[in-house]
């Protein structure tokens, strides 16, 4: 899986269906085949980044589908 923000592969798992991109410092959450992105602010709060992406960029294809 690549980061939809920077296209990097330097992702680490931080929880159940939660990942962190070490290249662009965003948190990714997977739910029902869709990625949600958030930027972690200095005070620890999350800022939603989903509105910066097209719906198709945030969708994860299941293995075996095209």
N, CA, C and O atoms as CSV, one atom per row, in Angstrom:
chain,resi,resn,atom,element,x,y,z
A,1,UNK,N,N,0.843,-1.175,0.000
A,1,UNK,CA,C,0.000,0.000,0.000
A,1,UNK,C,C,0.888,1.238,0.000
A,1,UNK,O,O,1.897,1.293,0.703
A,2,UNK,N,N,0.502,2.225,-0.793
A,2,UNK,CA,C,1.203,3.506,-0.843
A,2,UNK,C,C,0.358,4.574,-0.169
A,2,UNK,O,O,-0.868,4.476,-0.132
A,3,UNK,N,N,1.006,5.576,0.353
A,3,UNK,CA,C,0.318,6.718,0.947
A,3,UNK,C,C,-0.374,7.502,-0.169
A,3,UNK,O,O,0.276,7.860,-1.151
A,4,UNK,N,N,-1.666,7.776,-0.044
A,4,UNK,CA,C,-2.342,8.556,-1.084
A,4,UNK,C,C,-1.890,10.017,-1.121
A,4,UNK,O,O,-2.123,10.705,-2.115
A,5,UNK,N,N,-1.259,10.491,-0.071
A,5,UNK,CA,C,-0.813,11.879,-0.019
A,5,UNK,C,C,0.519,12.065,-0.747
A,5,UNK,O,O,0.616,12.899,-1.647
A,6,UNK,N,N,1.540,11.302,-0.371
A,6,UNK,CA,C,2.869,11.489,-0.953
A,6,UNK,C,C,3.296,10.340,-1.873
A,6,UNK,O,O,4.349,10.406,-2.507
A,7,UNK,N,N,2.479,9.299,-1.940
A,7,UNK,CA,C,2.754,8.097,-2.754
A,7,UNK,C,C,3.911,7.268,-2.214
A,7,UNK,O,O,4.388,6.353,-2.885
A,8,UNK,N,N,4.368,7.588,-0.997
A,8,UNK,CA,C,5.461,6.845,-0.382
A,8,UNK,C,C,5.010,5.501,0.171
A,8,UNK,O,O,3.816,5.258,0.350
A,9,UNK,N,N,5.971,4.637,0.437
A,9,UNK,CA,C,5.693,3.303,0.972
A,9,UNK,C,C,6.155,3.153,2.413
A,9,UNK,O,O,6.122,2.051,2.961
A,10,UNK,N,N,6.585,4.243,3.033
A,10,UNK,CA,C,7.140,4.208,4.376
A,10,UNK,C,C,6.016,4.338,5.414
A,10,UNK,O,O,5.947,5.320,6.154
A,11,UNK,N,N,5.137,3.324,5.451
A,11,UNK,CA,C,3.991,3.317,6.349
A,11,UNK,C,C,4.246,2.381,7.519
A,11,UNK,O,O,4.827,1.308,7.355
A,12,UNK,N,N,3.807,2.796,8.698
A,12,UNK,CA,C,3.912,1.961,9.886
A,12,UNK,C,C,2.537,1.752,10.485
A,12,UNK,O,O,1.699,2.654,10.456
A,13,UNK,N,N,2.299,0.580,11.023
A,13,UNK,CA,C,1.020,0.282,11.649
A,13,UNK,C,C,1.029,0.814,13.082
A,13,UNK,O,O,1.944,0.525,13.853
A,14,UNK,N,N,-0.008,1.602,13.435
A,14,UNK,CA,C,-0.085,2.182,14.775
A,14,UNK,C,C,-1.302,1.684,15.551
A,14,UNK,O,O,-1.464,2.020,16.725
A,15,UNK,N,N,-2.142,0.900,14.921
A,15,UNK,CA,C,-3.327,0.369,15.575
A,15,UNK,C,C,-4.094,-0.511,14.609
A,15,UNK,O,O,-3.654,-0.753,13.484
A,16,UNK,N,N,-5.240,-0.984,15.058
A,16,UNK,CA,C,-6.085,-1.811,14.195
A,16,UNK,C,C,-6.592,-0.932,13.057
A,16,UNK,O,O,-7.313,0.039,13.290
A,17,UNK,N,N,-6.217,-1.271,11.832
A,17,UNK,CA,C,-6.590,-0.529,10.627
A,17,UNK,C,C,-6.156,0.939,10.665
A,17,UNK,O,O,-6.795,1.794,10.051
A,18,UNK,N,N,-5.073,1.225,11.384
A,18,UNK,CA,C,-4.535,2.579,11.436
A,18,UNK,C,C,-3.045,2.542,11.103
A,18,UNK,O,O,-2.301,1.693,11.595
A,19,UNK,N,N,-2.628,3.488,10.251
A,19,UNK,CA,C,-1.252,3.542,9.784
A,19,UNK,C,C,-0.746,4.975,9.847
A,19,UNK,O,O,-1.527,5.923,9.929
A,20,UNK,N,N,0.577,5.115,9.807
A,20,UNK,CA,C,1.214,6.428,9.849
A,20,UNK,C,C,2.247,6.483,8.738
A,20,UNK,O,O,3.058,5.568,8.591
A,21,UNK,N,N,2.219,7.552,7.956
A,21,UNK,CA,C,3.208,7.737,6.896
A,21,UNK,C,C,4.372,8.539,7.460
A,21,UNK,O,O,4.206,9.687,7.872
A,22,UNK,N,N,5.537,7.932,7.474
A,22,UNK,CA,C,6.736,8.572,8.007
A,22,UNK,C,C,7.354,9.549,7.016
A,22,UNK,O,O,8.262,10.300,7.372
A,23,UNK,N,N,6.873,9.546,5.779
A,23,UNK,CA,C,7.405,10.473,4.779
A,23,UNK,C,C,6.688,11.829,4.819
A,23,UNK,O,O,7.333,12.872,4.714
A,24,UNK,N,N,5.351,11.818,4.972
A,24,UNK,CA,C,4.614,13.089,4.973
A,24,UNK,C,C,3.859,13.340,6.280
A,24,UNK,O,O,3.157,14.343,6.409
A,25,UNK,N,N,4.004,12.429,7.251
A,25,UNK,CA,C,3.491,12.624,8.615
A,25,UNK,C,C,1.965,12.741,8.703
A,25,UNK,O,O,1.445,13.599,9.417
A,26,UNK,N,N,1.254,11.877,7.976
A,26,UNK,CA,C,-0.199,11.821,8.091
A,26,UNK,C,C,-0.616,10.464,8.635
A,26,UNK,O,O,0.087,9.467,8.468
A,27,UNK,N,N,-1.765,10.445,9.284
A,27,UNK,CA,C,-2.349,9.211,9.805
A,27,UNK,C,C,-3.418,8.733,8.835
A,27,UNK,O,O,-4.226,9.523,8.347
A,28,UNK,N,N,-3.417,7.428,8.560
A,28,UNK,CA,C,-4.389,6.829,7.659
A,28,UNK,C,C,-5.202,5.808,8.436
A,28,UNK,O,O,-4.650,5.023,9.207
A,29,UNK,N,N,-6.502,5.819,8.233
A,29,UNK,CA,C,-7.392,4.836,8.845
A,29,UNK,C,C,-8.157,4.143,7.741
A,29,UNK,O,O,-8.645,4.794,6.817
A,30,UNK,N,N,-8.269,2.822,7.825
A,30,UNK,CA,C,-8.998,2.044,6.837
A,30,UNK,C,C,-10.312,1.560,7.426
A,30,UNK,O,O,-10.343,1.005,8.525
A,31,UNK,N,N,-11.398,1.772,6.689
A,31,UNK,CA,C,-12.704,1.310,7.124
A,31,UNK,C,C,-13.591,1.087,5.910
A,31,UNK,O,O,-13.798,1.995,5.105
A,32,UNK,N,N,-14.112,-0.124,5.784
A,32,UNK,CA,C,-15.050,-0.468,4.707
A,32,UNK,C,C,-14.491,-0.150,3.329
A,32,UNK,O,O,-15.206,0.368,2.471
A,33,UNK,N,N,-13.222,-0.455,3.113
A,33,UNK,CA,C,-12.597,-0.256,1.816
A,33,UNK,C,C,-12.268,1.181,1.475
A,33,UNK,O,O,-11.997,1.489,0.315
A,34,UNK,N,N,-12.286,2.065,2.455
A,34,UNK,CA,C,-11.999,3.474,2.220
A,34,UNK,C,C,-10.940,3.963,3.198
A,34,UNK,O,O,-10.914,3.557,4.360
A,35,UNK,N,N,-10.068,4.841,2.712
A,35,UNK,CA,C,-9.014,5.420,3.531
A,35,UNK,C,C,-9.470,6.791,4.023
A,35,UNK,O,O,-10.035,7.572,3.257
A,36,UNK,N,N,-9.227,7.079,5.290
A,36,UNK,CA,C,-9.415,8.415,5.840
A,36,UNK,C,C,-8.038,8.938,6.231
A,36,UNK,O,O,-7.254,8.229,6.863
A,37,UNK,N,N,-7.748,10.177,5.853
A,37,UNK,CA,C,-6.457,10.777,6.150
A,37,UNK,C,C,-6.607,11.925,7.127
A,37,UNK,O,O,-7.582,12.674,7.082
A,38,UNK,N,N,-5.631,12.055,8.009
A,38,UNK,CA,C,-5.625,13.156,8.976
A,38,UNK,C,C,-4.194,13.592,9.244
A,38,UNK,O,O,-3.276,12.774,9.296
A,39,UNK,N,N,-4.024,14.885,9.411
A,39,UNK,CA,C,-2.732,15.448,9.799
A,39,UNK,C,C,-2.711,15.589,11.308
A,39,UNK,O,O,-3.680,16.056,11.905
A,40,UNK,N,N,-1.622,15.192,11.920
A,40,UNK,CA,C,-1.482,15.314,13.368
A,40,UNK,C,C,-0.873,16.678,13.679
A,40,UNK,O,O,0.236,16.987,13.242
A,41,UNK,N,N,-1.603,17.484,14.430
A,41,UNK,CA,C,-1.149,18.827,14.780
A,41,UNK,C,C,-0.205,18.768,15.984
A,41,UNK,O,O,-0.100,17.731,16.638
A,42,UNK,N,N,0.467,19.853,16.271
A,42,UNK,CA,C,1.427,19.917,17.372
A,42,UNK,C,C,0.798,19.604,18.722
A,42,UNK,O,O,1.457,19.051,19.602
A,43,UNK,N,N,-0.487,19.957,18.893
A,43,UNK,CA,C,-1.161,19.706,20.165
A,43,UNK,C,C,-1.774,18.311,20.246
A,43,UNK,O,O,-2.439,17.977,21.228
A,44,UNK,N,N,-1.549,17.489,19.204
A,44,UNK,CA,C,-2.037,16.115,19.204
A,44,UNK,C,C,-3.399,15.932,18.566
A,44,UNK,O,O,-3.850,14.796,18.419
A,45,UNK,N,N,-4.070,17.005,18.184
A,45,UNK,CA,C,-5.365,16.879,17.525
A,45,UNK,C,C,-5.170,16.473,16.069
A,45,UNK,O,O,-4.085,16.623,15.507
A,46,UNK,N,N,-6.232,15.962,15.475
A,46,UNK,CA,C,-6.196,15.532,14.084
A,46,UNK,C,C,-6.988,16.502,13.222
A,46,UNK,O,O,-8.085,16.919,13.594
A,47,UNK,N,N,-6.435,16.857,12.077
A,47,UNK,CA,C,-7.123,17.686,11.095
A,47,UNK,C,C,-7.444,16.809,9.897
A,47,UNK,O,O,-6.542,16.219,9.302
A,48,UNK,N,N,-8.715,16.716,9.539
A,48,UNK,CA,C,-9.183,15.892,8.432
A,48,UNK,C,C,-8.617,16.404,7.109
A,48,UNK,O,O,-8.680,17.599,6.820
A,49,UNK,N,N,-8.063,15.489,6.308
A,49,UNK,CA,C,-7.505,15.842,5.003
A,49,UNK,C,C,-8.294,15.239,3.849
A,49,UNK,O,O,-7.899,15.399,2.694
A,50,UNK,N,N,-9.393,14.550,4.127
A,50,UNK,CA,C,-10.129,13.830,3.083
A,50,UNK,C,C,-10.657,14.743,1.984
A,50,UNK,O,O,-10.767,14.315,0.835
A,51,UNK,N,N,-10.986,15.990,2.312
A,51,UNK,CA,C,-11.532,16.892,1.310
A,51,UNK,C,C,-10.498,17.320,0.262
A,51,UNK,O,O,-10.854,17.957,-0.730
A,52,UNK,N,N,-9.245,16.983,0.470
A,52,UNK,CA,C,-8.189,17.312,-0.490
A,52,UNK,C,C,-8.033,16.260,-1.587
A,52,UNK,O,O,-7.245,16.446,-2.515
A,53,UNK,N,N,-8.783,15.149,-1.489
A,53,UNK,CA,C,-8.620,14.029,-2.411
A,53,UNK,C,C,-9.933,13.679,-3.089
A,53,UNK,O,O,-11.011,13.894,-2.535
A,54,UNK,N,N,-9.828,13.139,-4.291
A,54,UNK,CA,C,-10.979,12.602,-5.003
A,54,UNK,C,C,-11.422,11.315,-4.311
A,54,UNK,O,O,-10.609,10.613,-3.710
A,55,UNK,N,N,-12.703,11.018,-4.401
A,55,UNK,CA,C,-13.248,9.795,-3.803
A,55,UNK,C,C,-12.506,8.555,-4.304
A,55,UNK,O,O,-12.250,7.633,-3.530
A,56,UNK,N,N,-12.163,8.528,-5.581
A,56,UNK,CA,C,-11.478,7.362,-6.157
A,56,UNK,C,C,-10.078,7.165,-5.579
A,56,UNK,O,O,-9.589,6.036,-5.534
A,57,UNK,N,N,-9.426,8.240,-5.136
A,57,UNK,CA,C,-8.092,8.145,-4.552
A,57,UNK,C,C,-8.114,7.552,-3.155
A,57,UNK,O,O,-7.097,7.051,-2.676
A,58,UNK,N,N,-9.265,7.605,-2.495
A,58,UNK,CA,C,-9.380,7.122,-1.120
A,58,UNK,C,C,-9.992,5.729,-1.034
A,58,UNK,O,O,-10.167,5.200,0.064
A,59,UNK,N,N,-10.317,5.134,-2.165
A,59,UNK,CA,C,-10.924,3.813,-2.185
A,59,UNK,C,C,-9.834,2.748,-2.341
A,59,UNK,O,O,-8.910,2.894,-3.141
A,60,UNK,N,N,-9.967,1.677,-1.560
A,60,UNK,CA,C,-9.042,0.544,-1.640
A,60,UNK,C,C,-9.744,-0.587,-2.372
A,60,UNK,O,O,-10.837,-1.002,-1.988
A,61,UNK,N,N,-9.113,-1.080,-3.423
A,61,UNK,CA,C,-9.660,-2.217,-4.163
A,61,UNK,C,C,-9.343,-3.500,-3.434
A,61,UNK,O,O,-8.219,-3.695,-2.973
A,62,UNK,N,N,-10.314,-4.369,-3.326
A,62,UNK,CA,C,-10.098,-5.681,-2.706
A,62,UNK,C,C,-9.262,-6.536,-3.655
A,62,UNK,O,O,-9.359,-6.389,-4.873
A,63,UNK,N,N,-8.441,-7.433,-3.099
A,63,UNK,CA,C,-7.659,-8.320,-3.951
A,63,UNK,C,C,-8.582,-9.115,-4.873
A,63,UNK,O,O,-9.598,-9.659,-4.441
A,64,UNK,N,N,-8.206,-9.170,-6.151
A,64,UNK,CA,C,-8.992,-9.927,-7.104
A,64,UNK,C,C,-10.050,-9.094,-7.810
A,64,UNK,O,O,-10.788,-9.630,-8.636
A,65,UNK,N,N,-10.150,-7.793,-7.512
A,65,UNK,CA,C,-11.088,-6.923,-8.213
A,65,UNK,C,C,-10.310,-5.935,-9.052
A,65,UNK,O,O,-9.147,-5.644,-8.772
A,66,UNK,N,N,-10.953,-5.425,-10.074
A,66,UNK,CA,C,-10.260,-4.458,-10.930
A,66,UNK,C,C,-10.990,-3.154,-10.969
A,66,UNK,O,O,-10.551,-2.220,-11.641
